[in-house]
Each structure stands twice: as structure tokens, then as C-alpha cells.
């Protein structure tokens, strides 16, 4: 007779346990996505001020992960689903299981094709205007200990509309590629490294925009540094911004802009250098006053040109200097404010070398303007703060 093979009891038990685990994983896999989709949609629908929807949620076990597809958020009340405030084709978060083995939470996030719309309605309630940004340092300390090692944005888009201004001017940033690294909720988890942000994008139809920022969100006083550059932005795209107030237009020419800034120990320094190339100014209304304003503006550009053959460029430097000692001042709103003001001042002003020098002593407004118009004086100088000696480069 042929003898049958009888596996050991422990092997049979192991096989049965394995089958049970596989069955449980299949059941979890089948049930997990609908449950996660339900609770995610419920959370979005109950969040004050917004309503949200999505196609589905996908949860993975190995590696641990969470993915939302086609998420859309609108302002509530209003619920204008055709014009959402935020849309993303995909939002994916992956947890590092190796860190979990050491009782640490570390994750990576990726956002594909996000579209963000910011509407400035101009007339806001006073209490809304005075509403302070959240304290990032305290917010992080109240979160669970963890670290986002990297957050990626791929092919993003940002549209800013000023609905309180004539013509409702827009600023459109697209083809955005962004990476933020080392976002930790505890000082120890940051491993002594700052948060860094790298970004590149297209501004309007012509401008190439890049940005780098490094910051310490746990510093007692504001501690950050960065640089921003814009190249080849056609000034004709500024028509809706400048025409309603000036009745002037700039149909020809380009703008380059370079900004550097650094804040440490409550003091911020740096400079903004805009370069206007081959800019032409024309009136939009045919009357003597507007023709005169256009002529003065055009002549001013010629007066401060660097006279390079084949190029008519205006080069200038605007100093960035001040103190950030207020205890209420917040990190990222401050960084964004510096970048915004750099663009506003860069578009509307002009000087020459980065970084700017500091004046020997405080200068009055008239003296500053007089020296700025004198080419032999060089670029305007930053004004020294109280107790600071000037003259440093």
C-alpha cells in the first residue's frame, strides 16, 4: 500500500492561520475603501465655511497609504460647484512603515494637478479683516508627534482675482512644481534642519517664476531666508492692473525681478531688483493730460536706462529692511507678505545692486528722493534702525 503524507500539525495550523489572515485582508480591502470614502465625504460636508466632494478614497495597507481622487471644495454658503475654491485630481499620503517600527510617524504627500482660486472681494467685515493667522508653532505642538518628510505639488495652478477693483484683474500662476521638505510637529523630529520650499512656475503667459525659502518654524523670533526670481514677464499682461488707475498701457517690453531676503533675531534685510526691458508706455485715452503722463513716464524710462546697445533697460534696487519684533507676527504669512510686497514694489519702483548699502545716518524723504535721482550717488541706501551704525554693505 502507498502511504499518504500527513503534514505536521503545526504546519496545518500555520496554513489555516495564513488563510484566515488572507481572508481578513480581502474583507478589509473590500470594505475599507467605501468606509473611508463615506467618512471623508462626511467630514468635508460638515466643515464650517466649506463643502466638499470627491470621487473615491483608496486605502492601502502595505505600505500604509491614503489617496483621494478628484476632490473638490467650494465656499459655503454659495456652493458654486462650477467654480470651486480648490480642486485636485489626486491627493496621496504614504506612511513610512519603517519609521512606524520605531514608534515614529513619518509620511510623504503628493498633490497632482491642484487648482486653487483666491477671490479678493474688497469689502470685508472688519472682524474678518482683523482675524489673525493661526500660530504655526503652537499648532504644530498640539498635533501628534510626526514629520512630513516631503510634500510635492505637481502641475499646480493658482488664480488670484481682485473682485474689488475695476476690470477684476487676475494673476495666474500655472505649471507649478513645488516641494516642501521636513515639516515636523516637534523640534526633536526636525533633526536640526529647517523647513525648505522649492518652487517653479509660469506667471501669466510669459513669466518664468522660481522661489526658494528656508525657515525654522520653532524659532522664538522669525528665522527665515529666501530668494525669488521672475524672468521675461511681458508687461502688456499688467494692463488690467495699471490702466484703471493710470489710464496708461505698456504694450511692449518685459519685466525681470530678483528678490533676496533674510530674517534673523527679529531683523529682516535684503533687496529687490526689478529690470524693465524695452518698455513702451502709451495713453489709453486721447487727451492732452494722458498723452503728457505717458510721455513723462516714457521719458523717465529713457532717463534711467542702462543704454546697452539693442536694449533699453531700467535697473534698480529697493532695500528691504525692518524689524519683526511683534509677538503676534506669524511665520508663513510674513514670508508670503515679503514676497508679495517684493513684487508690488518691484513692479512700481526701481534701483541697482543687491544687497543695498545702509546709509551713514537717517535721511529725510526729500534727501532720499534727491539722491535717488542723482546717478553719481549710486543706488538708494537702506535707512539704519535705531542704534545701528550705517555704512555696511
C-alpha positions, 0 to 999 in steps of 0.5 A: 500500500502507498502511504499518504503524507500527513503534514505536521500539525503545526504546519496545518495550523500555520496554513489555516492561520495564513488563510484566515489572515488572507481572508481578513485582508480581502474583507478589509480591502473590500470594505475599507475603501467605501468606509473611508470614502463615506467618512471623508465625504462626511467630514468635508460636508460638515466643515464650517465655511466649506463643502466638499466632494470627491470621487473615491478614497483608496486605502492601502495597507502595505505600505500604509497609504491614503489617496483621494481622487478628484476632490473638490471644495467650494465656499459655503454658503454659495456652493458654486460647484462650477467654480470651486475654491480648490480642486485636485485630481489626486491627493496621496499620503504614504506612511513610512512603515519603517519609521512606524517600527520605531514608534515614529510617524513619518509620511510623504504627500503628493498633490497632482494637478491642484487648482486653487482660486483666491477671490479678493472681494474688497469689502470685508467685515472688519472682524474678518479683516482683523482675524489673525493667522493661526500660530504655526508653532503652537499648532504644530505642538498640539498635533501628534508627534510626526514629520512630513518628510516631503510634500510635492505639488505637481502641475499646480495652478493658482488664480488670484482675482481682485473682485474689488477693483475695476476690470477684476484683474487676475494673476495666474500662476500655472505649471507649478512644481513645488516641494516642501521638505521636513515639516515636523510637529516637534523640534526633536523630529526636525533633526536640526534642519529647517523647513525648505520650499522649492518652487517653479512656475509660469506667471501669466503667459510669459513669466518664468517664476522660481522661489526658494525659502528656508525657515525654522518654524520653532524659532522664538523670533522669525528665522527665515531666508529666501530668494525669488526670481521672475524672468521675461514677464511681458508687461502688456499682461499688467494692463488690467492692473495699471490702466484703471488707475493710470489710464496708461498701457505698456504694450511692449517690453518685459519685466525681470525681478530678483528678490533676496531676503533674510530674517534673523533675531527679529531683523529682516534685510535684503533687496529687490531688483526689478529690470524693465526691458524695452518698455513702451508706455502709451495713453489709453485715452486721447487727451492732452493730460494722458498723452503728457503722463505717458510721455513723462513716464516714457521719458523717465524710462529713457532717463534711467536706462542702462543704454546697452546697445539693442536694449533699453533697460531700467535697473534698480534696487529697493532695500528691504529692511525692518524689524519683526519684533511683534509677538503676534507676527506669524511665520508663513504669512510674513514670508508670503507678505515679503514676497508679495510686497517684493513684487508690488514694489518691484513692479512700481519702483526701481534701483541697482545692486543687491544687497543695498548699502545702509546709509551713514545716518537717517535721511529725510524723504526729500534727501532720499528722493534727491539722491535717488535721482542723482546717478553719481550717488549710486543706488538708494541706501537702506535707512539704519534702525535705531542704534545701528551704525550705517555704512555696511554693505 
